[in-house]
Amino acid sequence: MDMFMADVTHVPGVKEGDDVLIFGESLPVQSVAQWAETIPYEIMTGISQRVKRVYFEE
């Protein structure tokens, strides 16, 4: 399954069409994994191949 739902009920000023950051520079995947009571590997491998990937090289 490659669906995700985020409850933004209590986020002020949010509206349809806004961008949503699930994890990234300002929200590490380690934090998301901790909230989900799992490990970062499980979060990352649970993302379907249908999700577009963008890779950056420093």
N, C-alpha and C positions, 0 to 999 in steps of 0.2 A: 504494500500500500504506500502511496506517495502523497498523502494528504497531511495537512497540518492545520491546526486551529489555534489561534491565539486570542485570549479574552482581553479586549482593550476597553471594556466597559468603563473602567475608572481612570482611563488615560485622558486628561483634558486636551481638548482641541483636535482630537483625532477624527479623521473623516475618510470616507471611501476614496480609494485611489492613492492614499499616502503610502510611502515606502516604509517597510518594516525590516529592522535588523534583528535576525534571530540569534546570530552570534558573529563575532568579528573582533576588530581591534578594540572597540569600547565595551564589548561584552564577550569575554573569552568562553570558548566551548567548555572549558573546565567548570565554569560557573553553571552553565546550562545543565551539564551532566550531574553536578551536585544537586541541583534542584530536582532533577528527574530521578535521583537516587540510583545513578548508574555511572559508567565511566565514559570519558570522551570518545574512546574508540567506538563504542556502541552508538553514540550519537552520529558520528561521522559515517560509519558504515551503513547506517539506516537511511541514508539519503539516496533516493532512487537515481538511476542513470538518466532519467528524463529531466532532472534538474540541471540547468546550464551551469557549467563550471568555467570560471575565469581564473587563470593562473598568472601570478606576478612573480617576476624574478628580480631579486635585488642585486 
